[in-house]
Amino acid sequence: MELYIDTANVKEIKEISDWGVLSGVTTNPTLVAREGRDFLEVIKEICDIVDGPVSAEVISEDMPGMIQEGREKKNWHDNVVIKLPCTPAGIGACSVLEAEGIHCNVTLVFSAAQGFLAASAGATFVSPFVGRLDDSGTDGMQVVEDLAEIFELHGFNTRIIAASIRNPNHITAAALAGAHIATVPYSVIKKAILHPLTDKGLVSFKRDWEAAQQA
Ligand code: G3P
Protein backbone atom coordinates (compact mmCIF):
# COMPACT_ATOMS: atom_id res chain seq x y z
CA MET A 1 0.00 0.00 0.00
CA GLU A 2 1.26 3.46 -0.90
CA LEU A 3 0.98 6.52 1.32
CA TYR A 4 -0.54 9.77 0.04
CA ILE A 5 -1.04 12.87 2.14
CA ASP A 6 -4.50 14.43 2.27
CA THR A 7 -3.83 18.15 2.51
CA ALA A 8 -3.29 21.29 0.42
CA ASN A 9 -0.79 22.74 2.89
CA VAL A 10 2.60 22.83 1.17
CA LYS A 11 4.52 23.12 4.44
CA GLU A 12 2.95 19.87 5.70
CA ILE A 13 3.57 18.18 2.35
CA LYS A 14 7.22 19.27 2.30
CA GLU A 15 7.83 18.01 5.84
CA ILE A 16 6.42 14.53 5.22
CA SER A 17 7.87 14.35 1.70
CA ASP A 18 11.32 14.85 3.22
CA TRP A 19 10.85 11.53 5.04
CA GLY A 20 10.78 9.83 1.61
CA VAL A 21 7.48 8.07 2.30
CA LEU A 22 5.02 9.94 0.08
CA SER A 23 3.78 8.59 -3.25
CA GLY A 24 1.10 11.20 -3.95
CA VAL A 25 -1.23 13.91 -2.65
CA THR A 26 -4.99 14.35 -2.51
CA THR A 27 -6.81 17.63 -2.04
CA ASN A 28 -10.46 18.61 -1.94
CA PRO A 29 -12.24 21.99 -2.11
CA THR A 30 -12.42 22.21 1.70
CA LEU A 31 -8.67 21.64 2.05
CA VAL A 32 -7.79 24.12 -0.72
CA ALA A 33 -10.19 26.77 0.65
CA ARG A 34 -8.56 26.38 4.09
CA GLU A 35 -5.24 27.57 2.61
CA GLY A 36 -6.79 30.79 1.22
CA ARG A 37 -4.55 30.61 -1.85
CA ASP A 38 -4.98 30.39 -5.60
CA PHE A 39 -5.94 26.80 -6.57
CA LEU A 40 -3.62 26.58 -9.60
CA GLU A 41 -0.68 28.06 -7.70
CA VAL A 42 -1.12 25.57 -4.82
CA ILE A 43 -1.41 22.54 -7.11
CA LYS A 44 1.67 23.55 -9.11
CA GLU A 45 3.67 24.01 -5.91
CA ILE A 46 2.54 20.59 -4.64
CA CYS A 47 3.53 18.98 -7.97
CA ASP A 48 7.01 20.47 -7.58
CA ILE A 49 7.37 18.82 -4.15
CA VAL A 50 5.91 15.35 -4.77
CA ASP A 51 6.59 13.39 -7.94
CA GLY A 52 3.36 11.36 -8.00
CA PRO A 53 -0.38 11.69 -8.59
CA VAL A 54 -1.89 14.91 -7.21
CA SER A 55 -5.69 14.95 -7.06
CA ALA A 56 -7.41 18.26 -7.87
CA GLU A 57 -11.19 18.25 -7.53
CA VAL A 58 -13.65 19.83 -9.94
CA ILE A 59 -16.13 22.42 -8.67
CA SER A 60 -18.69 22.08 -11.51
CA GLU A 61 -21.80 20.04 -10.81
CA ASP A 62 -22.82 19.24 -14.40
CA MET A 63 -21.10 16.80 -16.73
CA PRO A 64 -19.98 19.27 -19.48
CA GLY A 65 -18.58 21.60 -16.81
CA MET A 66 -16.69 18.74 -15.13
CA ILE A 67 -15.26 17.58 -18.46
CA GLN A 68 -14.11 21.09 -19.33
CA GLU A 69 -12.61 21.61 -15.88
CA GLY A 70 -10.90 18.22 -16.05
CA ARG A 71 -9.27 19.06 -19.39
CA GLU A 72 -8.14 22.46 -18.08
CA LYS A 73 -6.76 21.15 -14.78
CA LYS A 74 -4.89 18.35 -16.56
CA ASN A 75 -2.93 21.09 -18.35
CA TRP A 76 -1.73 22.44 -15.01
CA HIS A 77 0.75 19.57 -14.63
CA ASP A 78 1.23 16.03 -15.98
CA ASN A 79 0.77 14.54 -12.49
CA VAL A 80 -2.65 16.11 -11.91
CA VAL A 81 -5.46 13.58 -11.40
CA ILE A 82 -9.00 14.88 -11.81
CA LYS A 83 -11.12 14.28 -8.74
CA LEU A 84 -14.79 13.83 -9.55
CA PRO A 85 -17.72 13.22 -7.20
CA CYS A 86 -19.53 9.90 -7.37
CA THR A 87 -22.67 11.36 -8.97
CA PRO A 88 -24.24 10.57 -12.36
CA ALA A 89 -22.46 13.64 -13.81
CA GLY A 90 -19.17 12.67 -12.17
CA ILE A 91 -19.32 9.09 -13.46
CA GLY A 92 -20.19 10.34 -16.96
CA ALA A 93 -17.32 12.84 -16.91
CA CYS A 94 -15.00 10.08 -15.67
CA SER A 95 -15.85 7.88 -18.70
CA VAL A 96 -15.13 10.74 -21.12
CA LEU A 97 -11.93 11.95 -19.44
CA GLU A 98 -10.47 8.46 -18.94
CA ALA A 99 -11.16 7.70 -22.65
CA GLU A 100 -9.00 10.77 -23.41
CA GLY A 101 -6.22 9.39 -21.20
CA ILE A 102 -6.91 11.78 -18.33
CA HIS A 103 -6.68 9.95 -15.00
CA CYS A 104 -9.62 10.39 -12.61
CA ASN A 105 -10.18 9.80 -8.92
CA VAL A 106 -13.86 9.21 -8.14
CA THR A 107 -14.44 10.55 -4.66
CA LEU A 108 -17.20 10.68 -2.04
CA VAL A 109 -17.70 6.92 -2.41
CA PHE A 110 -19.74 5.42 0.42
CA SER A 111 -20.69 1.98 -0.92
CA ALA A 112 -19.10 -0.86 -2.89
CA ALA A 113 -21.81 -0.44 -5.56
CA GLN A 114 -20.71 3.18 -6.09
CA GLY A 115 -17.09 2.03 -6.31
CA PHE A 116 -18.03 -0.65 -8.83
CA LEU A 117 -19.73 1.99 -11.03
CA ALA A 118 -16.64 4.21 -10.84
CA ALA A 119 -14.44 1.27 -11.88
CA SER A 120 -16.87 0.46 -14.71
CA ALA A 121 -16.43 4.06 -15.93
CA GLY A 122 -12.69 3.34 -16.11
CA ALA A 123 -11.67 5.37 -13.06
CA THR A 124 -7.95 5.14 -12.29
CA PHE A 125 -8.70 5.69 -8.59
CA VAL A 126 -11.73 5.33 -6.36
CA SER A 127 -11.89 6.91 -2.90
CA PRO A 128 -14.12 5.28 -0.27
CA PHE A 129 -14.55 7.60 2.76
CA VAL A 130 -13.84 5.35 5.71
CA GLY A 131 -14.06 7.86 8.59
CA ARG A 132 -17.31 9.47 7.47
CA LEU A 133 -18.90 6.01 7.18
CA ASP A 134 -17.66 5.11 10.66
CA ASP A 135 -19.14 8.42 11.90
CA SER A 136 -22.54 7.36 10.57
CA GLY A 137 -22.39 4.03 12.38
CA THR A 138 -21.35 1.89 9.39
CA ASP A 139 -18.08 -0.05 9.14
CA GLY A 140 -16.22 2.11 6.60
CA MET A 141 -13.35 -0.34 6.15
CA GLN A 142 -15.79 -3.00 4.96
CA VAL A 143 -16.33 -0.96 1.78
CA VAL A 144 -12.56 -0.99 1.16
CA GLU A 145 -12.45 -4.75 1.75
CA ASP A 146 -15.44 -5.39 -0.54
CA LEU A 147 -13.99 -3.24 -3.33
CA ALA A 148 -10.61 -4.97 -3.08
CA GLU A 149 -12.35 -8.34 -3.47
CA ILE A 150 -14.58 -7.16 -6.33
CA PHE A 151 -11.69 -5.60 -8.27
CA GLU A 152 -9.53 -8.70 -7.80
CA LEU A 153 -12.37 -11.10 -8.71
CA HIS A 154 -13.38 -9.21 -11.85
CA GLY A 155 -10.03 -7.90 -13.05
CA PHE A 156 -10.58 -4.15 -12.58
CA ASN A 157 -7.37 -2.09 -12.60
CA THR A 158 -8.93 0.73 -10.55
CA ARG A 159 -6.82 1.54 -7.48
CA ILE A 160 -8.51 1.95 -4.12
CA ILE A 161 -7.57 5.04 -2.10
CA ALA A 162 -8.75 4.62 1.49
CA ALA A 163 -9.80 8.20 2.33
CA SER A 164 -11.24 10.04 5.31
CA ILE A 165 -8.59 8.38 7.47
CA ARG A 166 -8.91 9.55 11.05
CA ASN A 167 -6.33 7.64 13.11
CA PRO A 168 -3.23 5.40 12.80
CA ASN A 169 -5.36 2.24 13.20
CA HIS A 170 -7.18 3.20 10.01
CA ILE A 171 -3.84 3.07 8.14
CA THR A 172 -3.14 -0.48 9.30
CA ALA A 173 -6.71 -1.60 8.70
CA ALA A 174 -6.69 -0.10 5.18
CA ALA A 175 -3.51 -2.00 4.32
CA LEU A 176 -4.99 -5.25 5.63
CA ALA A 177 -8.29 -4.65 3.82
CA GLY A 178 -6.47 -4.45 0.48
CA ALA A 179 -6.39 -0.70 -0.19
CA HIS A 180 -3.73 0.20 -2.76
CA ILE A 181 -3.28 3.63 -1.21
CA ALA A 182 -4.17 5.35 2.06
CA THR A 183 -4.48 9.12 1.88
CA VAL A 184 -3.77 10.40 5.34
CA PRO A 185 -3.99 13.86 6.94
CA TYR A 186 -0.76 15.38 8.26
CA SER A 187 -1.89 15.13 11.90
CA VAL A 188 -2.56 11.38 11.57
CA ILE A 189 0.80 10.74 9.86
CA LYS A 190 2.49 12.54 12.77
CA LYS A 191 0.51 10.44 15.27
CA ALA A 192 1.45 7.26 13.41
CA ILE A 193 5.19 7.89 13.70
CA LEU A 194 5.12 8.66 17.41
CA HIS A 195 5.14 6.03 20.16
CA PRO A 196 5.87 6.65 23.86
CA LEU A 197 7.98 3.49 24.04
CA THR A 198 10.18 4.78 21.20
CA ASP A 199 10.76 8.01 23.16
CA LYS A 200 11.33 6.08 26.39
CA GLY A 201 13.77 3.74 24.65
CA LEU A 202 15.74 6.67 23.24
CA VAL A 203 16.07 8.27 26.66
CA SER A 204 17.46 5.07 28.17
CA PHE A 205 19.83 4.45 25.22
CA LYS A 206 21.20 7.97 25.64
CA ARG A 207 21.51 7.64 29.43
CA ASP A 208 23.30 4.26 29.18
CA TRP A 209 25.63 5.54 26.45
CA GLU A 210 26.60 8.62 28.41
CA ALA A 211 27.11 6.58 31.60
CA ALA A 212 29.49 4.25 29.73
CA GLN A 213 31.51 7.25 28.43
CA GLN A 214 32.07 8.47 31.98
CA ALA A 215 33.02 5.04 33.42
O1 G3P B 1 -9.83 12.45 1.24
C1 G3P B 1 -11.08 12.70 1.77
C2 G3P B 1 -10.95 13.45 3.02
O2 G3P B 1 -10.39 14.69 2.76
C3 G3P B 1 -12.17 13.57 3.82
O3 G3P B 1 -11.79 13.42 5.11
O4 G3P B 1 -11.88 13.69 7.52
O5 G3P B 1 -13.12 15.29 6.03
O6 G3P B 1 -13.90 12.94 6.30
P1 G3P B 1 -12.74 13.86 6.31
Residues whose N, C-alpha, C, O or C-beta is under 5 A from the ligand:
A	BS01	G3P	D6 N28 G131 R132 A163 S164
